[in-house]
């Protein structure tokens, strides 16, 4: 831990003098005392996000506290993001997704499909990957992994197969599927919200726009796992942990009502028929009104850490723009990286490394406010860079802490840290290569 902190400190000591020089060279006004405060708060937040000495949500809330107390931004600027429409969209989607779990709709869909896989290991593997990827495109991928884990272990044992051969690939499948839509993973929603605030002239990504990257990744993942399981999945292990199968709620008619409401919300979001925030909130409230879930269940379904992370770090984007720190970073990076492809690759690489050692949501909340002014400073579109950051944070495989799904299968599959590094490295490289090939082609660097 001391080495990690020393690395961050050394990096800051190296970069700050360079940025100060850039500030003195630029004709634009930069409030250097405020810039130092912004960089200091960002540095401390990054260390706390990595170490988790205090909860991530607490760190996120302390960011606007510090920035407003030290006078970098006003109190209104510090806290206005907590009522942002992007925040309310995330809250609504979390509540709506909870209805599908509370009524048993998600479990029923998963069970009916997995049971059709039969006793073939390859068939079970491919069925499971496609199922979990599909569900993770529309539901919280950690929740999808949690409800399917006991079923997968039970079915694998009945077929005389080792669950350890199935679980890690399905955790990766949750990451694949999470890259297909806006609601698939928290990094996508966080990145989209910050983009709307910092570069409103470029709009936001559409609901299924992420599928340009996520769908090829999912299909290629299922194909490669099916063709080359010997090389891509861990060996069979006997001492796999037993998990009590989650009892499927008998939602009756409410199960289908919840599923229908969720489907209609997705259609409204995808077509733009109803604004994202209104669609998410209306769907969630309809689920409560139709008694698909109670208000208490709806509130319990909200991932408050993601909400606080997003809202808290939005204040950092205000501070970076107001103090001139954003322009300073942009000028500094532009002086070193003139080729947008090289810059794109470097930013994705840094995001991937950070995500493998800290929360992917926290990484996104730190990186996106940094990358947008860099792109604008180079007269480039921020869209490919923001998409690259979001997808790099969502598709990480090399450690148990990279994504919630990776963490969930660690004990049940009896995996080691080395398993994640060994089998995740290939997917990390493949995802990086796909992103470099696809993203700049779909979202060109030149606006």
C-alpha positions in Angstrom: 0.0 0.0 0.0 2.9 2.4 0.8 4.3 1.7 -2.7 1.0 2.5 -4.3 0.6 5.8 -2.4 4.3 6.6 -3.2 3.5 6.0 -6.9 0.6 8.4 -6.9 2.6 11.0 -5.0 5.6 10.7 -7.4 3.2 11.0 -10.4 1.7 14.2 -8.9 5.1 15.7 -8.1 6.2 15.0 -11.7 3.0 16.3 -13.4 2.2 19.4 -11.4 5.3 21.4 -12.3 4.7 20.6 -16.0 1.1 21.8 -15.6 2.2 24.9 -13.8 4.5 25.7 -16.7 1.6 25.1 -19.1 -0.6 27.5 -17.1 2.0 30.2 -17.2 2.3 29.7 -21.0 -1.4 29.8 -21.8 -3.2 33.1 -22.3 -6.3 31.8 -20.7 -7.0 32.7 -17.0 -6.3 29.9 -14.6 -6.8 30.2 -10.9 -3.8 28.3 -9.7 -4.7 28.2 -6.0 -8.0 26.6 -6.9 -6.2 24.3 -9.4 -4.0 23.0 -6.7 -7.0 22.4 -4.5 -8.8 20.6 -7.2 -5.8 18.4 -8.0 -5.3 17.8 -4.2 -8.9 16.7 -3.7 -8.8 14.5 -6.8 -5.6 12.9 -5.7 -6.9 12.2 -2.2 -10.2 10.9 -3.6 -8.3 8.5 -6.0 -6.3 7.1 -3.1 -9.4 6.6 -1.0 -11.2 5.0 -3.9 -8.3 2.6 -4.4 -7.7 1.7 -0.7 -11.4 1.9 0.4 -10.2 3.0 3.8 -13.6 4.6 4.1 -16.7 3.6 2.0 -16.7 4.7 -1.6 -20.0 6.6 -1.1 -18.5 8.6 1.8 -15.5 9.6 -0.3 -17.8 10.7 -3.0 -19.9 12.9 -0.7 -16.7 14.4 0.8 -15.6 15.7 -2.6 -18.3 18.4 -3.0 -18.0 19.1 0.7 -14.3 19.9 0.3 -14.6 21.8 -3.0 -17.4 24.1 -1.6 -15.8 24.6 1.8 -12.5 25.6 0.2 -14.2 28.0 -2.1 -13.5 26.4 -5.5 -17.2 26.1 -6.3 -20.4 27.5 -4.7 -22.6 25.5 -2.5 -25.2 25.3 -5.3 -22.7 24.1 -7.8 -21.5 21.5 -5.3 -24.9 19.9 -4.6 -27.0 20.7 -7.7 -25.9 17.4 -9.3 -27.7 15.4 -6.6 -31.0 16.4 -8.3 -29.7 15.8 -11.8 -31.9 14.0 -14.2 -29.2 11.4 -14.9 -29.1 10.6 -11.2 -32.9 10.1 -11.1 -32.7 7.9 -14.2 -30.2 5.6 -12.5 -32.4 5.5 -9.3 -35.5 4.7 -11.4 -33.7 1.9 -13.3 -32.5 0.3 -10.1 -36.0 0.3 -8.6 -37.5 -1.0 -11.9 -34.9 -3.8 -12.1 -35.6 -4.8 -8.5 -39.2 -5.5 -9.5 -38.1 -8.3 -11.9 -36.2 -9.9 -9.0 -38.8 -9.4 -6.3 -41.6 -11.0 -8.4 -39.3 -13.9 -9.6 -39.5 -12.8 -13.3 -35.8 -12.7 -13.8 -35.3 -16.1 -12.0 -38.1 -17.7 -14.0 -36.5 -16.6 -17.3 -33.0 -17.8 -16.2 -34.3 -21.2 -15.0 -36.4 -22.0 -18.1 -33.4 -21.3 -20.4 -30.6 -22.9 -18.4 -32.7 -26.1 -18.0 -32.7 -26.5 -21.8 -28.9 -26.7 -22.0 -28.8 -30.5 -21.2 -25.8 -32.4 -19.9 -23.2 -31.2 -22.5 -20.5 -29.0 -20.9 -20.1 -26.9 -24.1 -23.9 -26.5 -24.6 -24.4 -25.5 -20.9 -21.5 -23.1 -21.2 -22.7 -21.4 -24.3 -26.3 -21.3 -23.1 -25.3 -19.8 -19.8 -23.0 -17.2 -21.5 -25.7 -16.0 -23.9 -28.4 -16.0 -21.2 -26.4 -14.0 -18.6 -25.1 -11.6 -21.3 -28.7 -11.0 -22.5 -30.1 -10.5 -19.0 -27.1 -8.3 -18.0 -27.9 -6.0 -20.9 -31.1 -5.0 -19.2 -30.7 -5.8 -15.5 -28.1 -5.2 -12.8 -25.3 -7.7 -13.8 -24.4 -8.4 -10.2 -28.0 -9.3 -9.5 -28.1 -11.5 -12.6 -24.9 -13.3 -11.5 -26.2 -13.8 -8.0 -29.5 -15.4 -9.0 -27.9 -17.7 -11.6 -25.0 -18.9 -9.6 -26.9 -21.5 -7.5 -28.8 -22.7 -10.5 -25.6 -23.2 -12.5 -23.9 -25.1 -9.7 -26.9 -27.3 -9.2 -27.3 -28.1 -13.0 -23.6 -28.7 -13.4 -23.5 -31.2 -10.6 -26.6 -33.0 -11.9 -24.8 -33.3 -15.3 -21.6 -34.5 -13.5 -19.7 -31.4 -14.6 -17.4 -29.2 -12.5 -19.0 -25.8 -11.7 -15.6 -24.2 -11.8 -15.6 -24.8 -15.5 -18.8 -22.7 -15.9 -18.8 -19.9 -13.3 -15.8 -17.7 -14.4 -17.0 -17.6 -18.0 -20.4 -16.6 -16.9 -19.0 -13.8 -14.8 -17.2 -12.6 -17.9 -20.5 -12.9 -19.8 -22.1 -10.5 -17.4 -19.4 -7.9 -18.4 -20.0 -8.7 -22.1 -23.7 -8.2 -21.8 -23.4 -5.1 -19.7 -21.7 -3.4 -22.6 -24.8 -3.8 -24.9 -27.0 -1.1 -23.5 -27.1 2.1 -21.4 -28.4 0.3 -18.3 -26.2 -2.7 -18.6 -23.4 -1.4 -16.3 -23.0 1.5 -13.9 -19.9 2.9 -15.9 -22.1 3.4 -18.9 -24.7 5.4 -17.0 -22.1 7.5 -15.2 -20.2 8.3 -18.3 -23.4 9.3 -20.2 -24.4 11.6 -17.4 -21.1 13.3 -17.1 -20.9 13.7 -20.9 -24.3 15.5 -20.9 -23.0 17.9 -18.2 -19.5 18.7 -19.6 -20.2 18.6 -23.3 -24.0 19.1 -23.8 -23.5 20.2 -27.4 -22.6 16.5 -28.2 -25.8 15.1 -26.6 -25.8 11.7 -25.0 -25.5 8.1 -26.2 -28.7 6.4 -27.2 -30.0 3.4 -25.3 -28.6 0.7 -27.6 -25.7 2.7 -29.0 -23.3 0.8 -26.7 -24.2 -2.4 -28.6 -21.9 -1.4 -31.4 -19.2 -2.6 -29.1 -21.0 -4.9 -26.7 -22.9 -7.1 -29.2 -19.8 -8.2 -31.2 -17.9 -8.7 -27.9 -20.8 -10.9 -26.6 -21.1 -13.0 -29.7 -17.4 -13.4 -30.1 -17.1 -14.4 -26.5 -19.7 -17.1 -26.7 -18.2 -18.4 -29.9 -14.6 -18.6 -28.6 -15.7 -20.1 -25.3 -17.6 -22.7 -27.2 -14.8 -23.6 -29.6 -11.8 -23.4 -27.3 -12.9 -24.2 -23.8 -9.7 -26.1 -23.1 -7.7 -22.9 -23.3 -10.1 -20.3 -22.1 -11.7 -21.7 -18.9 -10.1 -23.0 -15.6 -9.7 -26.7 -15.0 -12.2 -28.8 -13.1 -12.0 -28.6 -9.3 -13.7 -30.9 -6.8 -13.9 -28.6 -3.8 -16.3 -26.1 -5.2 -18.4 -24.3 -2.6 -22.0 -25.2 -2.3 -24.5 -22.4 -2.5 -28.1 -22.5 -1.2 -30.3 -22.0 -4.2 -32.2 -18.8 -4.1 -35.9 -19.3 -3.6 -37.8 -18.1 -6.6 -40.7 -15.8 -5.4 -44.0 -17.0 -6.7 -45.1 -13.7 -8.2 -48.1 -15.1 -10.0 -49.6 -12.4 -12.3 -47.4 -9.8 -10.8 -44.4 -11.5 -12.3 -45.7 -11.0 -15.8 -46.9 -7.4 -15.0 -43.3 -6.5 -13.9 -41.9 -8.1 -17.0 -44.3 -6.3 -19.2 -43.7 -2.9 -17.5 -39.9 -3.4 -17.9 -40.3 -4.3 -21.5 -42.4 -1.2 -22.2 -39.9 1.0 -20.4 -37.0 -0.4 -22.5 -39.0 0.2 -25.7 -39.8 3.8 -24.7 -36.2 4.5 -23.9 -34.8 2.8 -27.0 -37.2 4.7 -29.3 -37.1 8.0 -27.5 -40.9 7.9 -27.2 -40.6 9.0 -23.5 -37.6 10.8 -21.9 -35.2 8.5 -20.1 -35.8 9.8 -16.7 -39.6 9.9 -17.0 -39.7 6.4 -18.4 -37.5 4.9 -15.6 -39.4 6.7 -12.8 -42.8 5.9 -14.3 -42.0 2.3 -14.7 -40.7 2.0 -11.2 -43.8 3.7 -9.7 -46.1 1.5 -11.8 -44.5 -1.6 -10.4 -45.2 -0.2 -6.9 -48.7 0.8 -7.7 -49.5 -2.6 -9.2 -48.0 -4.3 -6.1 -45.2 -6.0 -8.0 -43.1 -4.8 -5.2 -43.4 -2.7 -2.1 -41.9 0.8 -1.8 -39.4 -0.7 0.8 -38.3 -3.2 -1.8 -37.9 -0.5 -4.4 -35.7 1.5 -2.1 -33.7 -1.5 -1.2 -33.0 -2.2 -4.9 -31.1 1.1 -5.3 -27.3 0.8 -5.4 -26.7 3.9 -3.4 -22.9 3.7 -3.8 -23.3 4.2 -7.5 -25.7 7.1 -7.0 -23.4 8.9 -4.5 -20.3 8.2 -6.6 -21.9 9.7 -9.7 -23.4 12.7 -7.9 -20.4 13.5 -5.9 -17.9 13.3 -8.8 -20.1 15.5 -11.0 -19.1 18.4 -8.6 -15.5 17.6 -9.6 -16.3 18.4 -13.2 -17.8 21.8 -12.2 -14.6 22.5 -10.2 -12.2 21.4 -13.0 -14.0 23.7 -15.5 -14.4 26.7 -13.2 -10.8 26.7 -11.8 -9.2 26.1 -15.2 -7.8 22.7 -14.2 -9.6 21.0 -17.1 -8.0 23.4 -19.6 -4.6 22.9 -17.9 -4.9 19.1 -18.2 -6.0 19.4 -21.8 -3.0 21.7 -22.7 -0.6 19.4 -21.0 -1.8 16.2 -22.7 -2.1 17.9 -26.1 1.6 18.8 -25.8 2.5 15.1 -25.4 0.0 13.3 -27.5 -0.9 14.8 -30.9 -2.2 11.6 -32.5 -5.8 10.9 -31.3 -5.4 7.1 -31.8 -2.4 7.0 -29.5 -4.2 9.1 -27.0 -7.3 6.9 -27.2 -5.3 3.8 -26.7 -3.4 5.2 -23.7 -6.6 6.4 -22.0 -8.2 3.0 -22.4 -5.1 1.3 -21.1 -5.0 3.5 -18.0 -8.7 3.0 -17.4 -8.3 -0.8 -17.7 -5.4 -0.9 -15.3 -7.3 1.3 -12.7 -10.5 -0.7 -13.0 -8.7 -4.0 -12.3 -7.5 -2.6 -9.0 -10.5 -0.4 -7.9 -14.2 0.1 -8.5 -15.1 0.4 -12.1 -17.7 3.0 -11.3 -15.1 5.1 -9.4 -12.6 4.8 -12.2 -15.2 6.1 -14.7 -16.1 8.9 -12.4 -12.5 10.0 -12.2 -11.5 9.4 -15.9 -14.5 10.9 -17.8 -14.2 14.4 -16.3 -10.5 14.3 -17.3 -10.9 13.0 -20.8 -13.6 15.4 -22.0 -11.6 18.6 -21.7 -8.6 16.8 -23.3 -10.7 15.9 -26.4 -12.2 19.4 -26.6 -8.8 21.0 -26.2 -7.6 19.0 -29.2 -10.7 20.0 -31.2 -11.8 16.4 -31.2 -15.2 14.9 -30.5 -15.3 13.6 -26.9 -17.7 10.8 -27.9 -15.2 8.1 -28.8 -13.1 8.9 -25.8 -16.0 8.7 -23.3 -17.3 5.5 -24.9 -13.8 4.1 -24.7 -13.5 4.9 -21.0 -17.0 3.5 -20.3 -16.3 0.2 -22.2 -12.8 -0.2 -20.8 -14.2 0.2 -17.2 -17.1 -2.2 -17.9 -15.1 -4.9 -19.6 -12.4 -5.9 -17.1 -11.5 -9.4 -16.2 -8.1 -9.8 -14.6 -8.9 -9.5 -10.9 -11.7 -10.6 -8.6 -12.4 -6.9 -7.7 -12.6 -5.6 -11.3 -16.4 -6.1 -11.5 -19.0 -7.2 -9.0 -19.7 -10.4 -11.0 -16.0 -11.3 -10.8 -16.2 -11.0 -7.1 -19.3 -13.1 -6.7 -17.9 -16.2 -8.4 -14.5 -16.2 -6.5 -15.5 -18.4 -3.6 -18.2 -20.6 -5.3 -15.7 -21.5 -8.0 -12.8 -21.9 -5.7 -10.7 -19.6 -8.0 -7.4 -18.0 -7.2 -6.2 -14.5 -8.0 -3.9 -16.2 -10.6 -6.9 -17.7 -12.3 -8.3 -14.3 -13.0 -4.9 -13.0 -14.3 -4.3 -16.1 -16.5 -7.7 -16.5 -18.0 -8.7 -12.8 -17.9 -5.7 -11.5 -19.8 -6.9 -12.8 -23.1 -10.3 -11.2 -22.8 -8.7 -7.9 -21.6 -6.5 -7.8 -24.8 -9.4 -8.9 -27.0 -11.8 -6.2 -25.6 -9.1 -3.6 -26.0 -8.5 -4.6 -29.6 -12.2 -4.6 -30.4 -12.6 -1.2 -28.9 -9.7 0.3 -30.9 -11.2 -1.2 -34.1 -14.8 -0.4 -33.5 -15.2 2.8 -31.4 -13.3 5.3 -33.6 -15.1 3.9 -36.7 -18.6 4.4 -35.2 -17.8 7.7 -33.4 -15.1 9.5 -35.4 -12.5 11.6 -33.6 -13.2 14.6 -35.8 -16.5 16.3 -34.9 
